[in-house]
Amino acid sequence: MAKVAVLGAGSWGTALSIVLADNGHDVRLWTHRAEQAEEINETHRNNKYLDADLPEGIKASSDLEASVKGSEAVVFVVPTKAIREVAKKVDPFLEKEAIVIHATKGIEPKTMKRVSEMLNEELENYEYKEIIVLSGPSHAEEVAQRQPTTVTVSSLQIEHAVRAQNLFFNESFRVYTSNDIVGIELGGALKNIIALGAGVSDGLGYGDNAKAALITRGLAEIARLGTSLGANPLTFLGLPGVGDLIVTCTSVHSRNWRAGNLLGKGDKLEAVLEQMGMVVEGVRTTEAAYELARRQNIEMPIVDAIHQLLFEKRDAAEIVQQLMTRTKREEMDDFASILRKDQGK
């Protein structure tokens, strides 16, 4: 079986390591904290991030070179803000034939780059078309319990996606392939913004009607921006689109939902992020998506509202009222325009 380096020992990196170890692979789980690596190796637990016993096939290390050298696959699962730094350090140790996969859901503020674009810029020996993204509706807690989960792997070179599919596929972790890397990444990143909004809605005490509307209209916003950037609109009806949106907007496992819920109850952003103890990707992604929408001249009222809440200190209840009293319009106009853009390619 393959030697696989998983970079990032948070909840999702640990869960993916479990899948790989279950498949018989030799897994090197890298963390920048030596004490965390020691805990994992001695107790086969990663208690701060995931309540699960870890297979013997997972060996943790804080030595990046030792983790990556000789690996047939390298999986980036560090937060978006750490992608460039880790990629630069990893680059000298990557084997020429290794495949590079990332499972990080975010967009870089200021540059507005997707993670695959960031990796392409920092990894000298890898072309953009070779990079693989793994995304889909997948809570780490359920993956660790071997509950049925389905995800998608995407690359412009389908043979690379198939290699990743073969690495991860098993009876509880079903993996599909796609070549729409833009759509897969944007669906996984942008849904975190809508999940913040869903949490806010619940925190304010609103019911299922409000959340269903938020999810549906949020999907329209994601598809509008995604297709303007070259994504296939049908991708947003699949696992990395509506599937990931549903699971992230409706579950207490979701960091973004939990953060939004606290914001809806009146907590300040700084206090919420400190309380979460883990990265809430939706916050940084909101900043990036807000600017992307303006650059692309795309209307995204929900993203605008979340941006006002996070960065302009607006009141959550006032923002909901603002959304509810927008100008009247025809619902199908959005979806018709998305389809027209796709047919015009």
C-alpha positions in Angstrom: 0.0 0.0 0.0 1.0 3.7 -0.3 2.8 5.9 2.1 0.7 9.0 2.5 1.5 12.3 4.3 -1.4 14.1 5.8 -0.4 17.7 6.7 -2.6 19.1 9.5 -3.7 17.2 12.6 -6.9 19.0 13.2 -10.3 17.2 13.2 -10.5 16.8 9.4 -6.9 15.9 8.9 -7.2 13.2 11.6 -10.5 11.9 10.1 -9.0 11.5 6.7 -6.0 9.8 8.2 -8.4 7.3 9.7 -9.9 6.6 6.3 -6.4 6.1 4.8 -5.2 3.9 7.6 -8.4 1.8 7.3 -7.4 1.2 3.7 -4.1 -0.2 4.8 -1.9 2.8 3.9 1.1 3.9 5.9 -0.1 7.3 7.2 2.2 10.1 8.4 0.1 12.7 10.2 2.1 16.0 10.5 1.5 18.6 13.2 3.6 21.6 14.0 3.3 20.8 17.7 5.6 18.1 19.0 3.4 17.5 22.1 0.4 16.7 19.9 2.5 14.2 17.9 3.6 12.6 21.1 0.1 12.3 22.4 -1.2 10.7 19.2 1.7 8.2 19.1 1.5 7.2 22.8 -2.3 7.2 23.3 -3.6 6.8 19.7 -5.9 9.7 20.5 -6.2 13.3 19.3 -8.5 14.4 22.1 -8.5 18.2 21.5 -9.8 17.8 17.9 -11.6 14.4 17.6 -13.2 12.0 20.0 -12.0 8.7 18.3 -9.5 5.9 18.7 -6.9 6.1 16.0 -5.6 3.1 14.0 -2.1 1.8 14.5 -1.3 2.7 10.9 -1.2 6.4 11.8 2.1 7.7 12.9 2.3 11.4 13.9 5.3 13.6 13.6 6.3 17.3 13.9 9.1 16.7 11.4 7.8 17.9 8.1 10.7 16.5 6.0 10.4 13.0 7.5 6.6 13.1 7.0 6.7 14.1 3.3 9.9 12.4 2.0 9.1 9.1 0.2 5.3 9.7 0.2 3.3 8.7 -2.8 0.6 11.2 -1.9 0.6 14.4 0.1 -2.7 15.7 1.5 -2.9 19.3 2.6 -5.5 19.8 5.4 -4.1 22.9 7.1 -6.2 26.1 7.3 -6.3 28.4 4.3 -4.1 30.9 6.1 -1.3 28.3 6.5 -1.4 26.9 3.0 1.3 29.0 1.5 3.8 28.7 4.4 3.4 24.9 4.6 3.6 24.5 0.8 6.9 26.4 0.6 8.4 24.2 3.3 7.1 21.0 1.7 8.2 21.8 -1.8 11.9 20.6 -1.5 10.8 17.2 -0.1 8.1 16.3 -2.5 8.7 13.2 -4.6 8.4 13.8 -8.4 5.7 11.1 -8.8 3.7 12.0 -5.7 0.2 13.3 -6.1 -0.9 16.5 -4.3 -4.4 16.6 -2.8 -5.9 19.3 -0.7 -9.0 19.1 1.5 -9.1 22.7 2.8 -12.2 24.8 2.2 -11.5 28.4 1.9 -10.5 31.4 -0.3 -7.5 33.7 0.4 -8.5 37.3 1.3 -6.8 40.1 -0.7 -5.6 37.7 -3.5 -9.0 36.0 -3.7 -7.2 32.8 -4.8 -8.6 29.3 -4.4 -6.4 26.8 -2.5 -5.4 25.0 -5.7 -4.1 28.3 -7.1 -2.2 29.0 -4.0 -0.5 25.6 -4.1 0.3 26.1 -7.8 2.1 29.3 -6.9 4.1 27.8 -4.1 4.9 24.3 -5.4 7.6 24.7 -8.1 7.3 21.2 -9.6 3.5 20.9 -9.8 1.3 22.3 -12.5 -2.2 23.6 -11.6 -3.7 20.8 -13.7 -2.1 18.2 -11.5 -3.5 19.4 -8.2 -6.4 17.5 -6.7 -9.2 18.8 -4.4 -11.3 16.6 -2.1 -14.6 18.1 -0.9 -18.1 17.2 0.0 -20.6 16.8 2.9 -18.4 15.3 5.5 -18.2 16.0 9.2 -15.0 14.7 10.7 -16.8 13.3 13.7 -19.0 11.0 11.5 -16.1 10.0 9.2 -14.2 8.9 12.3 -17.1 6.7 13.4 -17.1 5.1 9.9 -20.6 6.4 9.2 -21.6 6.5 5.5 -20.0 9.5 3.8 -19.7 10.6 0.2 -17.2 13.1 -1.2 -15.8 14.2 -4.6 -12.2 14.4 -5.8 -11.5 16.7 -8.7 -8.5 17.5 -11.0 -8.1 18.8 -14.5 -6.2 15.5 -15.1 -8.8 12.9 -14.4 -6.2 10.2 -13.9 -4.9 12.1 -10.9 -8.5 12.3 -9.5 -8.8 8.5 -10.0 -5.6 7.9 -8.1 -7.0 9.9 -5.2 -10.3 8.1 -5.5 -8.5 4.8 -5.1 -6.6 6.0 -2.1 -9.7 6.9 -0.1 -12.5 4.8 -1.4 -13.9 2.2 1.0 -17.3 0.8 2.2 -18.0 3.8 4.5 -16.3 6.5 2.5 -17.5 6.7 -1.1 -15.6 8.9 -3.5 -16.7 10.3 -6.8 -14.5 12.0 -9.5 -15.0 15.3 -11.3 -12.9 17.6 -13.5 -14.7 20.8 -12.3 -12.0 21.9 -9.8 -13.3 25.5 -9.8 -16.8 24.5 -8.9 -15.7 21.9 -6.3 -13.5 24.5 -4.5 -16.0 27.3 -4.6 -18.8 25.2 -3.4 -16.8 23.9 -0.5 -15.6 27.4 0.5 -18.7 29.6 -0.1 -21.1 27.3 1.8 -19.2 28.2 5.0 -20.5 31.8 4.6 -24.1 30.5 4.3 -23.6 28.2 7.3 -22.6 31.3 9.4 -25.9 32.8 8.3 -27.8 29.7 9.2 -26.3 29.7 12.6 -27.2 33.4 13.0 -30.8 32.6 12.1 -31.0 29.9 14.7 -29.2 32.1 17.2 -31.9 34.7 16.7 -34.6 32.1 17.4 -35.9 31.9 13.8 -37.3 28.6 12.6 -37.0 26.1 9.7 -38.7 28.4 7.2 -36.0 31.0 7.6 -33.2 28.5 7.4 -34.6 26.8 4.3 -34.9 30.1 2.6 -31.3 31.0 3.5 -29.9 27.7 2.2 -31.8 28.0 -1.0 -31.0 31.6 -1.8 -27.5 31.0 -0.6 -27.1 28.2 -3.2 -28.3 30.7 -5.9 -25.6 33.2 -4.8 -22.9 30.4 -4.8 -23.9 29.3 -8.3 -24.0 32.9 -9.6 -20.5 33.6 -8.5 -19.2 30.2 -9.3 -20.4 30.2 -12.9 -19.0 33.7 -13.4 -15.6 32.2 -12.6 -16.0 29.3 -15.0 -17.6 26.6 -12.8 -20.2 24.1 -14.2 -23.6 25.1 -12.6 -24.5 21.4 -12.2 -21.6 21.0 -9.8 -23.5 23.1 -7.3 -26.4 20.6 -7.4 -24.0 17.8 -6.4 -22.1 16.7 -3.3 -19.7 19.7 -3.0 -22.5 22.1 -3.6 -26.0 21.5 -2.2 -24.8 18.4 -0.3 -22.1 20.3 1.6 -24.4 23.3 2.0 -27.1 21.2 3.7 -24.8 19.4 6.1 -22.9 22.5 7.1 -26.0 24.6 7.6 -28.0 22.1 9.7 -25.6 20.4 12.1 -24.0 21.3 15.5 -20.9 19.6 14.2 -20.4 22.5 11.9 -17.9 25.1 13.2 -19.3 27.8 11.0 -22.9 27.1 12.1 -21.8 27.1 15.8 -19.9 30.4 15.3 -23.0 32.0 13.6 -25.2 30.7 16.3 -23.2 32.5 18.9 -23.2 35.7 16.8 -26.9 35.5 16.5 -27.2 35.3 20.3 -25.3 38.6 20.5 -21.7 37.4 21.2 -18.9 39.5 19.6 -16.8 38.0 16.8 -13.5 38.1 18.7 -15.0 36.3 21.7 -16.7 33.7 19.4 -13.4 32.9 17.6 -11.6 32.5 20.9 -14.3 30.3 22.2 -14.3 28.0 19.1 -10.6 27.1 19.6 -10.4 26.0 15.9 -10.3 27.9 12.6 -13.7 29.2 11.4 -13.0 29.3 7.6 -16.2 31.1 6.8 -15.0 34.3 8.4 -12.0 34.7 6.1 -13.9 33.4 3.1 -16.6 36.1 3.7 -13.9 38.7 3.3 -12.7 37.2 0.1 -16.1 36.4 -1.4 -17.3 40.0 -0.7 -14.4 41.3 -2.9 -14.8 38.6 -5.5 -18.5 39.5 -6.0 -17.6 43.1 -6.5 -14.8 42.3 -9.0 -17.2 40.0 -10.9 -20.2 42.4 -10.6 -22.2 39.6 -9.0 -25.1 40.4 -6.6 -24.7 38.4 -3.4 -27.0 39.9 -0.7 -26.5 37.2 1.9 -22.7 37.4 1.6 -23.1 41.2 1.9 -25.2 40.8 5.0 -22.7 38.4 6.7 -19.9 40.8 5.8 -21.7 43.6 7.5 -22.3 41.5 10.6 -18.6 40.4 10.8 -16.7 43.4 9.7 -19.0 46.4 10.0 -20.4 45.5 13.4 -24.1 45.6 12.2 -26.9 44.1 14.3 -27.9 40.6 13.2 -31.7 41.3 13.5 -31.4 44.5 11.4 -29.5 42.6 8.7 -32.3 39.9 8.5 -34.9 42.7 8.1 -32.7 44.3 5.4 -32.7 40.9 3.5 -36.5 40.5 3.9 -37.3 44.0 2.6 -35.2 43.9 -0.6 -36.8 44.8 -3.9 -39.4 42.3 -5.2 -38.2 40.0 -7.9 -38.8 36.8 -9.9 -37.1 33.8 -8.3 -36.3 32.0 -11.5 -34.5 35.0 -12.9 -31.4 33.9 -11.0 -31.4 30.3 -12.2 -32.2 31.3 -15.8 -29.3 33.7 -15.9 -26.9 31.0 -14.5 -28.0 28.5 -17.2 -27.7 31.1 -19.9 -24.1 31.8 -18.9 -23.3 28.1 -19.0 -24.9 27.6 -22.4 -23.0 30.6 -23.8 -19.6 29.0 -23.1 
